[in-house]
């Protein structure tokens, strides 16, 4: 399958284009590690009569939250046939060392740097912010068909659970697990794919089964794993500065519950943009920056002339 990059553009321009971009790359397909900061592509999908946003997320290796943020005015379950759906497959790399695994809780994605390639996978993250750890650890061991031992916090919520859950369809760890040096923090598959891209765990990182199979195969024991929280990302590609702003965790919850979303501007946004722009600051399009801040669509948007 040939990989190509389509420059990300705003949702209004995407829908106004009235066209369907070919599905040329999935997020998990290895791509050359870029010298610039942009990875993947934005694609469009014309909805059929049975399409839902959760199904489109699973089918296109995207997280549900990012699909919801890119299509905020669309009912996730009742999509009129012919509706143009934005598939947000383009991402700016987070500000972190480009080595090993980088997990950005702010955009709910995992970035895997291996040699001259980088892959990105959607993830499910912790329900509670207190369970979201930041910093760097390492893969301590790997296990196929892991046994799940429900921790005390889970057993308090679900006292009917057994002391151990054997491998199989009822095991929430899925078919493979990477155990980190941090206690009780795993990167694993899942028996509930519709939880990927959502806040569903007690601190672990969940991936779709095909994605954990790739990661399990290629990520060695001892590989560094860095956790960051960056809902606002900036980066350069082909001489153009892009801005990518994701909803806060509370805003995603509101979108999922079909509630009003308070779209306040991220703190220190102006300072972050100016620092990233450097000598190109006089070419910044501040109206576009403001629009991206209000929308928080998670789509990279060009912000320099």
GUFILUM-290126 format. One line per field, with one value per residue (C-alpha): residue number from 1; residue in three letters; x negated, y negated, z. Coordinates in nm, 4 decimals, always signed. Example, Ala and Ser with C-alpha at 12.3 -4.5 7.8 and 13.67 -1.06 7.14 Angstrom:
2
n 1, 2
res ALA, SER
east -1.2300, -1.3670
north +0.4500, +0.1060
up +0.7800, +0.7140
***
This chain:
305
n 1, 2, 3, 4, 5, 6, 7, 8, 9, 10, 11, 12, 13, 14, 15, 16, 17, 18, 19, 20, 21, 22, 23, 24, 25, 26, 27, 28, 29, 30, 31, 32, 33, 34, 35, 36, 37, 38, 39, 40, 41, 42, 43, 44, 45, 46, 47, 48, 49, 50, 51, 52, 53, 54, 55, 56, 57, 58, 59, 60, 61, 62, 63, 64, 65, 66, 67, 68, 69, 70, 71, 72, 73, 74, 75, 76, 77, 78, 79, 80, 81, 82, 83, 84, 85, 86, 87, 88, 89, 90, 91, 92, 93, 94, 95, 96, 97, 98, 99, 100, 101, 102, 103, 104, 105, 106, 107, 108, 109, 110, 111, 112, 113, 114, 115, 116, 117, 118, 119, 120, 121, 122, 123, 124, 125, 126, 127, 128, 129, 130, 131, 132, 133, 134, 135, 136, 137, 138, 139, 140, 141, 142, 143, 144, 145, 146, 147, 148, 149, 150, 151, 152, 153, 154, 155, 156, 157, 158, 159, 160, 161, 162, 163, 164, 165, 166, 167, 168, 169, 170, 171, 172, 173, 174, 175, 176, 177, 178, 179, 180, 181, 182, 183, 184, 185, 186, 187, 188, 189, 190, 191, 192, 193, 194, 195, 196, 197, 198, 199, 200, 201, 202, 203, 204, 205, 206, 207, 208, 209, 210, 211, 212, 213, 214, 215, 216, 217, 218, 219, 220, 221, 222, 223, 224, 225, 226, 227, 228, 229, 230, 231, 232, 233, 234, 235, 236, 237, 238, 239, 240, 241, 242, 243, 244, 245, 246, 247, 248, 249, 250, 251, 252, 253, 254, 255, 256, 257, 258, 259, 260, 261, 262, 263, 264, 265, 266, 267, 268, 269, 270, 271, 272, 273, 274, 275, 276, 277, 278, 279, 280, 281, 282, 283, 284, 285, 286, 287, 288, 289, 290, 291, 292, 293, 294, 295, 296, 297, 298, 299, 300, 301, 302, 303, 304, 305
res UNK, UNK, UNK, UNK, UNK, UNK, UNK, UNK, UNK, UNK, UNK, UNK, UNK, UNK, UNK, UNK, UNK, UNK, UNK, UNK, UNK, UNK, UNK, UNK, UNK, UNK, UNK, UNK, UNK, UNK, UNK, UNK, UNK, UNK, UNK, UNK, UNK, UNK, UNK, UNK, UNK, UNK, UNK, UNK, UNK, UNK, UNK, UNK, UNK, UNK, UNK, UNK, UNK, UNK, UNK, UNK, UNK, UNK, UNK, UNK, UNK, UNK, UNK, UNK, UNK, UNK, UNK, UNK, UNK, UNK, UNK, UNK, UNK, UNK, UNK, UNK, UNK, UNK, UNK, UNK, UNK, UNK, UNK, UNK, UNK, UNK, UNK, UNK, UNK, UNK, UNK, UNK, UNK, UNK, UNK, UNK, UNK, UNK, UNK, UNK, UNK, UNK, UNK, UNK, UNK, UNK, UNK, UNK, UNK, UNK, UNK, UNK, UNK, UNK, UNK, UNK, UNK, UNK, UNK, UNK, UNK, UNK, UNK, UNK, UNK, UNK, UNK, UNK, UNK, UNK, UNK, UNK, UNK, UNK, UNK, UNK, UNK, UNK, UNK, UNK, UNK, UNK, UNK, UNK, UNK, UNK, UNK, UNK, UNK, UNK, UNK, UNK, UNK, UNK, UNK, UNK, UNK, UNK, UNK, UNK, UNK, UNK, UNK, UNK, UNK, UNK, UNK, UNK, UNK, UNK, UNK, UNK, UNK, UNK, UNK, UNK, UNK, UNK, UNK, UNK, UNK, UNK, UNK, UNK, UNK, UNK, UNK, UNK, UNK, UNK, UNK, UNK, UNK, UNK, UNK, UNK, UNK, UNK, UNK, UNK, UNK, UNK, UNK, UNK, UNK, UNK, UNK, UNK, UNK, UNK, UNK, UNK, UNK, UNK, UNK, UNK, UNK, UNK, UNK, UNK, UNK, UNK, UNK, UNK, UNK, UNK, UNK, UNK, UNK, UNK, UNK, UNK, UNK, UNK, UNK, UNK, UNK, UNK, UNK, UNK, UNK, UNK, UNK, UNK, UNK, UNK, UNK, UNK, UNK, UNK, UNK, UNK, UNK, UNK, UNK, UNK, UNK, UNK, UNK, UNK, UNK, UNK, UNK, UNK, UNK, UNK, UNK, UNK, UNK, UNK, UNK, UNK, UNK, UNK, UNK, UNK, UNK, UNK, UNK, UNK, UNK, UNK, UNK, UNK, UNK, UNK, UNK, UNK, UNK, UNK, UNK, UNK, UNK, UNK, UNK, UNK, UNK, UNK, UNK, UNK, UNK, UNK, UNK, UNK, UNK
east +0.0000, -0.1429, -0.1702, -0.1197, -0.0725, +0.2151, +0.1628, +0.4161, +0.6775, +0.9677, +1.2902, +1.4832, +1.2524, +1.2561, +1.6332, +1.6481, +1.4159, +1.6933, +1.4521, +1.3418, +0.9723, +0.8458, +0.7707, +0.4016, +0.2578, +0.3673, +0.2247, +0.0372, -0.1438, -0.5148, -0.6222, -0.9697, -1.0596, -1.0094, -1.2689, -0.9698, -0.6893, -0.3892, -0.2788, +0.0056, +0.2946, +0.6492, +0.8955, +1.2633, +1.5333, +1.8795, +2.1144, +2.3291, +2.6656, +2.5200, +2.2162, +2.1622, +1.8706, +1.7665, +1.7549, +1.5640, +1.3096, +1.2507, +1.2443, +0.9891, +0.7547, +0.8617, +0.9689, +1.3352, +1.2582, +1.0542, +1.3207, +1.5851, +1.3774, +1.3215, +1.6961, +1.8652, +2.1880, +2.2622, +2.4791, +2.2442, +2.5217, +2.7576, +2.5552, +2.7502, +2.6242, +2.3937, +2.2601, +1.8900, +1.6980, +1.3509, +1.1064, +0.8344, +0.5286, +0.2783, +0.0843, -0.1968, -0.4629, -0.4676, -0.7521, -0.9440, -1.2595, -1.1994, -1.3042, -1.1270, -0.7614, -0.6081, -0.2551, -0.0719, +0.2256, +0.3314, +0.4166, +0.4674, +0.2082, -0.1034, -0.4051, -0.6552, -0.9963, -1.1886, -1.5004, -1.4069, -1.0308, -0.7581, -0.4107, -0.1177, +0.1659, +0.4833, +0.5116, +0.7567, +0.6385, +0.7268, +1.0678, +0.9242, +0.6524, +0.4886, +0.4077, +0.2255, -0.1468, -0.4003, -0.7691, -0.9877, -0.9935, -1.0872, -0.9348, -1.0157, -0.8701, -0.6253, -0.3529, -0.1342, +0.2107, +0.1654, +0.3617, +0.5380, +0.5278, +0.7848, +0.6226, +0.7922, +0.9307, +1.1109, +1.2361, +1.3831, +1.5926, +1.6717, +1.6573, +1.7949, +1.4745, +1.2582, +0.9036, +0.7688, +0.9052, +0.7511, +0.6657, +0.9670, +1.2558, +1.3380, +0.9843, +0.9600, +0.5847, +0.6483, +0.3963, +0.0715, -0.0670, -0.3804, -0.4586, -0.6395, -0.8763, -0.5996, -0.3785, -0.0351, -0.0929, -0.0627, -0.0332, +0.2039, +0.4719, +0.8398, +1.1518, +1.3539, +1.2309, +1.4914, +1.3014, +0.9972, +0.9789, +1.1756, +1.1110, +1.1750, +0.8864, +0.7414, +0.4032, +0.3172, +0.2909, +0.5260, +0.4724, +0.6671, +0.5626, +0.3905, +0.1930, +0.0757, -0.0303, -0.2594, -0.3915, -0.4476, -0.6431, -0.8686, -0.9138, -1.1921, -1.2249, -1.4169, -1.2703, -1.2106, -0.8479, -0.7828, -0.4443, -0.3568, -0.0382, -0.0188, +0.3300, +0.1737, -0.0948, -0.2874, -0.5244, -0.6759, -0.6316, -0.7719, -0.8287, -0.4762, -0.3909, -0.0935, +0.1167, +0.3106, +0.5413, +0.7334, +1.0301, +0.9576, +1.0537, +1.3646, +1.4588, +1.4335, +1.6620, +1.9097, +1.8965, +1.9600, +2.2591, +2.3941, +2.3534, +2.2506, +1.8740, +1.6965, +1.4394, +1.2086, +0.8695, +0.5822, +0.3615, +0.0395, +0.1477, +0.0096, -0.3269, -0.3474, -0.2661, -0.5186, -0.7906, -0.7261, -0.7059, -1.0387, -1.1476, -0.8231, -0.6131, -0.5293, -0.3600, -0.1289, +0.2433, +0.3908, +0.7498, +0.6726, +0.5096, +0.8222, +1.0491, +0.8414, +0.8574, +1.2368, +1.2881, +1.0310, +1.0872, +0.7539, +0.6748, +0.3385, +0.4057, +0.1548, +0.1136, -0.1448, -0.1013
north +0.0000, -0.3347, -0.6006, -0.9645, -1.2763, -1.5161, -1.8556, -1.8893, -2.1601, -2.2894, -2.0936, -2.3672, -2.3483, -1.9682, -1.9501, -2.2344, -2.0431, -1.7888, -1.5099, -1.1749, -1.1213, -0.7691, -0.5671, -0.5323, -0.4834, -0.3629, -0.5143, -0.1978, -0.1579, -0.2313, -0.5583, -0.7128, -0.9000, -1.2580, -1.5280, -1.7555, -1.7182, -1.6002, -1.2379, -1.0810, -1.2408, -1.3693, -1.1639, -1.1895, -0.9230, -0.9462, -0.7755, -0.4807, -0.4140, -0.1817, -0.3878, -0.5101, -0.7095, -0.4297, -0.1789, -0.4187, -0.4727, -0.0992, -0.0304, -0.3085, -0.2517, -0.5778, -0.6579, -0.7314, -1.0577, -1.1987, -1.1048, -1.2692, -1.5880, -1.6114, -1.5705, -1.7532, -1.8379, -1.4804, -1.2423, -0.9472, -0.6899, -0.8463, -0.9626, -1.0469, -0.8567, -1.0777, -1.2770, -1.3593, -1.2319, -1.3613, -1.0819, -1.2546, -1.0513, -1.3412, -1.4178, -1.6405, -1.4586, -1.5524, -1.7448, -1.4473, -1.2525, -1.0707, -0.7312, -0.4235, -0.4721, -0.8140, -0.8173, -1.1494, -1.1437, -1.4812, -1.3421, -0.9808, -0.8373, -0.6226, -0.7009, -0.4205, -0.5191, -0.2284, -0.2898, -0.5139, -0.4723, -0.5957, -0.4545, -0.6051, -0.4164, -0.5356, -0.4402, -0.4167, -0.5897, -0.6200, -0.7390, -0.9398, -1.1991, -1.0817, -0.7538, -0.9304, -0.9187, -1.1319, -1.0681, -0.7927, -0.4230, -0.1078, +0.2160, +0.4680, +0.7814, +0.8986, +1.1608, +1.3301, +1.4357, +1.2605, +1.3442, +1.0477, +1.0009, +0.7288, +0.4688, +0.3619, +0.0425, +0.2449, +0.5042, +0.2282, +0.1143, +0.4681, +0.7012, +0.9932, +1.0219, +1.3289, +1.3038, +1.3881, +1.3865, +1.6417, +1.5611, +1.5556, +1.3408, +1.2160, +1.0938, +0.7116, +0.7334, +0.8887, +1.1150, +0.9371, +0.7108, +0.5035, +0.4678, +0.1471, +0.0812, -0.1282, +0.1009, +0.1805, -0.0198, +0.1941, +0.1385, +0.4082, +0.5150, +0.5200, +0.7308, +0.4092, +0.2240, -0.0520, -0.1711, -0.2757, -0.6542, -0.6904, -0.7175, -0.3604, -0.2220, -0.2500, -0.3647, -0.1176, -0.1943, +0.0001, +0.0626, +0.2347, +0.5976, +0.5555, +0.2616, +0.4416, +0.7346, +0.5026, +0.3295, +0.6570, +0.7974, +0.4957, +0.3327, +0.5049, +0.5433, +0.2454, -0.0019, -0.3462, -0.4577, -0.8289, -0.9634, -1.3273, -1.5350, -1.7709, -1.8599, -2.1563, -2.0682, -2.2807, -2.1685, -2.2401, -2.0587, -2.1720, -2.5228, -2.5586, -2.5865, -2.3783, -2.3984, -2.1019, -2.1506, -1.8661, -1.8917, -1.8694, -1.5473, -1.7162, -1.8474, -1.4991, -1.3714, -1.6472, -1.5602, -1.1939, -1.2890, -1.5333, -1.8230, -2.1833, -2.2245, -2.5238, -2.6006, -2.8312, -2.9164, -2.7006, -2.8728, -3.0260, -2.9558, -3.2842, -3.2269, -2.8708, -2.9837, -3.2680, -3.0409, -2.7833, -3.0459, -3.2096, -3.4338, -3.3568, -3.5336, -3.8186, -3.5665, -3.4162, -3.4118, -3.4845, -3.4493, -3.0894, -3.0317, -3.1652, -2.9468, -2.6368, -2.7219, -2.7470, -2.4298, -2.2040, -1.9573, -1.7781, -1.8477, -2.0066, -2.3506, -2.5690, -2.8991, -3.0879, -3.2613
up +0.0000, -0.1019, +0.1652, +0.0788, +0.2865, +0.2302, +0.3974, +0.6812, +0.6306, +0.8323, +0.8653, +0.6828, +0.3819, +0.3893, +0.3716, +0.1223, -0.1089, -0.1640, -0.2517, -0.1131, -0.0470, -0.1037, +0.2086, +0.1369, +0.4848, +0.8242, +1.1410, +1.2351, +0.9018, +0.9361, +0.7767, +0.7495, +1.0665, +0.9490, +0.9674, +1.0185, +1.2712, +1.0677, +1.0419, +0.8446, +0.6605, +0.6985, +0.4949, +0.4114, +0.4101, +0.2574, +0.5031, +0.4048, +0.5636, +0.8327, +0.9349, +1.2919, +1.4307, +1.6717, +1.3860, +1.1607, +1.4399, +1.4796, +1.1051, +1.0378, +1.3357, +1.4986, +1.8519, +1.9134, +2.0915, +1.8042, +1.5483, +1.7677, +1.8052, +1.4292, +1.3621, +1.6532, +1.4699, +1.3621, +1.5642, +1.6283, +1.5868, +1.3306, +1.0311, +0.7152, +0.4125, +0.2057, +0.5010, +0.4670, +0.7697, +0.8582, +0.9446, +1.1507, +1.0588, +1.0614, +1.3781, +1.4892, +1.6873, +2.0564, +2.2151, +2.3523, +2.2685, +1.9393, +2.0667, +2.1919, +2.2756, +2.3444, +2.4869, +2.4687, +2.7019, +2.5623, +2.2183, +2.3324, +2.0964, +2.1195, +1.8975, +1.8342, +1.6964, +1.5501, +1.3460, +1.0553, +1.0966, +1.3267, +1.3836, +1.5693, +1.7358, +1.9135, +2.2790, +2.5648, +2.8824, +3.2505, +3.3658, +3.6549, +3.6110, +3.9340, +3.7541, +3.4670, +3.5333, +3.3465, +3.2964, +3.1527, +3.2330, +3.0391, +2.9196, +3.1901, +3.0299, +2.7644, +2.7878, +2.5298, +2.6518, +2.9873, +3.2998, +3.4582, +3.8343, +3.9137, +4.1423, +4.4675, +4.3111, +4.0444, +4.2918, +4.5073, +4.2110, +4.0937, +4.3976, +4.1957, +3.9936, +4.0575, +4.1917, +3.8470, +3.4936, +3.2587, +2.8970, +2.6712, +2.5509, +2.9034, +2.9730, +2.9382, +2.8665, +2.5282, +2.3639, +2.4581, +2.7271, +2.7785, +3.1508, +3.2456, +3.5342, +3.6916, +3.9023, +3.7586, +3.4390, +3.1267, +2.7539, +2.6346, +2.3907, +2.4723, +2.4441, +2.4072, +2.0990, +2.1342, +2.4428, +2.2389, +2.2197, +2.5417, +2.9162, +3.0244, +3.2309, +3.5810, +3.4506, +3.1755, +2.8044, +2.5739, +2.2025, +1.9305, +1.8927, +1.5517, +1.6948, +2.0089, +1.7907, +1.5910, +1.9008, +2.0872, +1.7947, +1.7431, +2.0864, +2.2816, +2.6561, +2.7944, +2.5430, +2.7001, +2.7327, +2.7880, +2.9022, +2.8272, +2.8383, +2.5385, +2.4144, +2.2268, +1.9719, +1.7231, +1.4522, +1.1139, +0.7844, +0.4484, +0.5814, +0.7211, +1.0905, +1.2046, +1.5194, +1.6586, +1.9590, +2.1192, +2.3543, +2.7239, +2.8976, +3.0371, +2.6927, +2.5432, +2.8189, +2.7322, +2.3614, +2.4393, +2.6531, +2.3912, +2.6345, +2.5731, +2.5531, +2.7047, +2.4343, +2.6243, +2.4762, +2.6097, +2.8637, +2.7272, +2.3676, +2.2342, +2.4011, +2.2667, +1.9132, +1.9192, +2.0539, +1.7807, +1.5053, +1.5874, +1.3019, +1.1152, +1.3808, +1.1422, +0.9092, +1.1721, +1.0960, +1.4375, +1.3180, +1.2232, +1.5615, +1.7362, +1.5236, +1.6003, +1.9709, +1.9605, +1.7598, +1.9313, +1.6492, +1.6889, +1.3216, +1.2326, +1.0843, +0.8968, +1.0832, +0.8786, +0.5453
***
